[in-house]
Amino acid sequence: MKVYPEWKKRYDYSEKDKPDFMPDVTETKDFANLISPTTVYITSVFKDDLPYIGFLFSCSWDSEHGLGVMTHKDRIVEIGGADTAFLTWIAEEDMKKKE
């Protein structure tokens, strides 16, 4: 919900195409029709004895690259293009941060 409005500006779909590719969303559940999980990556990067886990989704607005999410425990570390789900340097950079 936080990054989607920014992405809508970046992708800049025409008013005609917005309803099909990047419609307005008002609730988290609205994404159920826009994204679908395709792959789960369990990385080799661990913090507090738990791995960073990446999720890859197909998405309506970027059929070529998809949507990637890197997580640790119950926290979203980063959201971006498909590679965000499996780039271990994202996890390694996060490990350096103090919580």
Legacy VTK file of the C-alpha trace (Angstrom):
# vtk DataFile Version 3.0
C-alpha trace
ASCII
DATASET POLYDATA
POINTS 99 float
0.000 0.000 0.000
2.906 2.352 0.731
4.819 2.020 -2.556
1.960 1.310 -4.965
0.950 4.967 -5.527
4.573 5.811 -6.381
4.739 2.861 -8.785
1.540 3.979 -10.490
3.280 7.259 -11.324
6.431 5.467 -12.470
4.632 3.022 -14.773
2.420 5.826 -16.067
-0.282 3.721 -17.700
-2.841 5.625 -19.759
-6.233 6.252 -18.190
-7.612 3.631 -20.576
-5.129 0.957 -19.412
-4.990 1.749 -15.664
-8.076 -0.316 -14.731
-6.512 -3.418 -16.318
-2.927 -3.049 -15.127
-2.777 -0.702 -12.120
-6.259 0.022 -10.803
-6.803 2.072 -7.681
-6.596 0.007 -4.512
-8.057 1.025 -1.180
-7.356 -2.081 0.877
-4.594 -4.662 1.016
-7.020 -7.351 -0.131
-7.419 -5.502 -3.453
-3.981 -6.811 -4.438
-5.372 -10.359 -4.556
-6.541 -9.723 -8.112
-3.270 -8.050 -9.151
-0.504 -10.332 -7.869
0.050 -14.074 -7.654
2.900 -15.845 -5.844
5.192 -17.852 -8.099
8.387 -18.632 -6.171
9.706 -18.642 -2.600
13.460 -18.212 -2.088
15.065 -19.292 1.171
18.400 -17.515 1.096
21.689 -18.624 2.589
21.823 -15.380 4.590
20.837 -15.803 8.243
20.235 -13.339 11.057
19.219 -14.414 14.556
19.350 -18.035 13.318
16.604 -17.372 10.745
17.054 -17.046 6.978
15.984 -14.138 4.862
13.124 -15.271 2.652
12.214 -13.803 -0.714
8.874 -13.979 -2.446
8.415 -13.582 -6.187
5.013 -12.622 -7.578
3.647 -12.213 -11.050
1.845 -8.887 -11.207
-0.573 -7.165 -13.546
1.566 -4.061 -14.041
4.864 -5.717 -14.977
4.385 -9.081 -16.671
8.031 -9.207 -17.754
9.757 -8.617 -14.407
7.179 -9.233 -11.709
7.302 -8.143 -8.091
9.893 -9.199 -5.531
9.781 -8.969 -1.747
12.637 -9.732 0.649
11.623 -10.518 4.239
13.151 -11.451 7.544
11.021 -12.852 10.349
7.787 -10.848 10.143
9.424 -7.796 8.557
9.507 -6.657 4.950
13.091 -5.684 4.195
12.560 -4.435 0.645
9.976 -4.454 -2.144
10.948 -4.012 -5.781
11.417 -5.802 -9.057
11.598 -9.585 -9.266
15.290 -9.703 -8.369
14.541 -8.207 -4.949
13.270 -11.654 -3.965
16.625 -13.393 -4.461
19.435 -10.825 -4.304
21.388 -11.844 -1.226
23.194 -8.509 -1.035
19.867 -6.957 0.032
19.774 -9.350 2.992
23.464 -8.783 3.746
22.992 -4.997 3.791
20.024 -5.399 6.110
22.089 -7.549 8.462
24.436 -4.604 9.028
21.605 -2.410 10.320
20.890 -2.188 14.028
17.351 -3.016 15.002
LINES 1 100
99 0 1 2 3 4 5 6 7 8 9 10 11 12 13 14 15 16 17 18 19 20 21 22 23 24 25 26 27 28 29 30 31 32 33 34 35 36 37 38 39 40 41 42 43 44 45 46 47 48 49 50 51 52 53 54 55 56 57 58 59 60 61 62 63 64 65 66 67 68 69 70 71 72 73 74 75 76 77 78 79 80 81 82 83 84 85 86 87 88 89 90 91 92 93 94 95 96 97 98
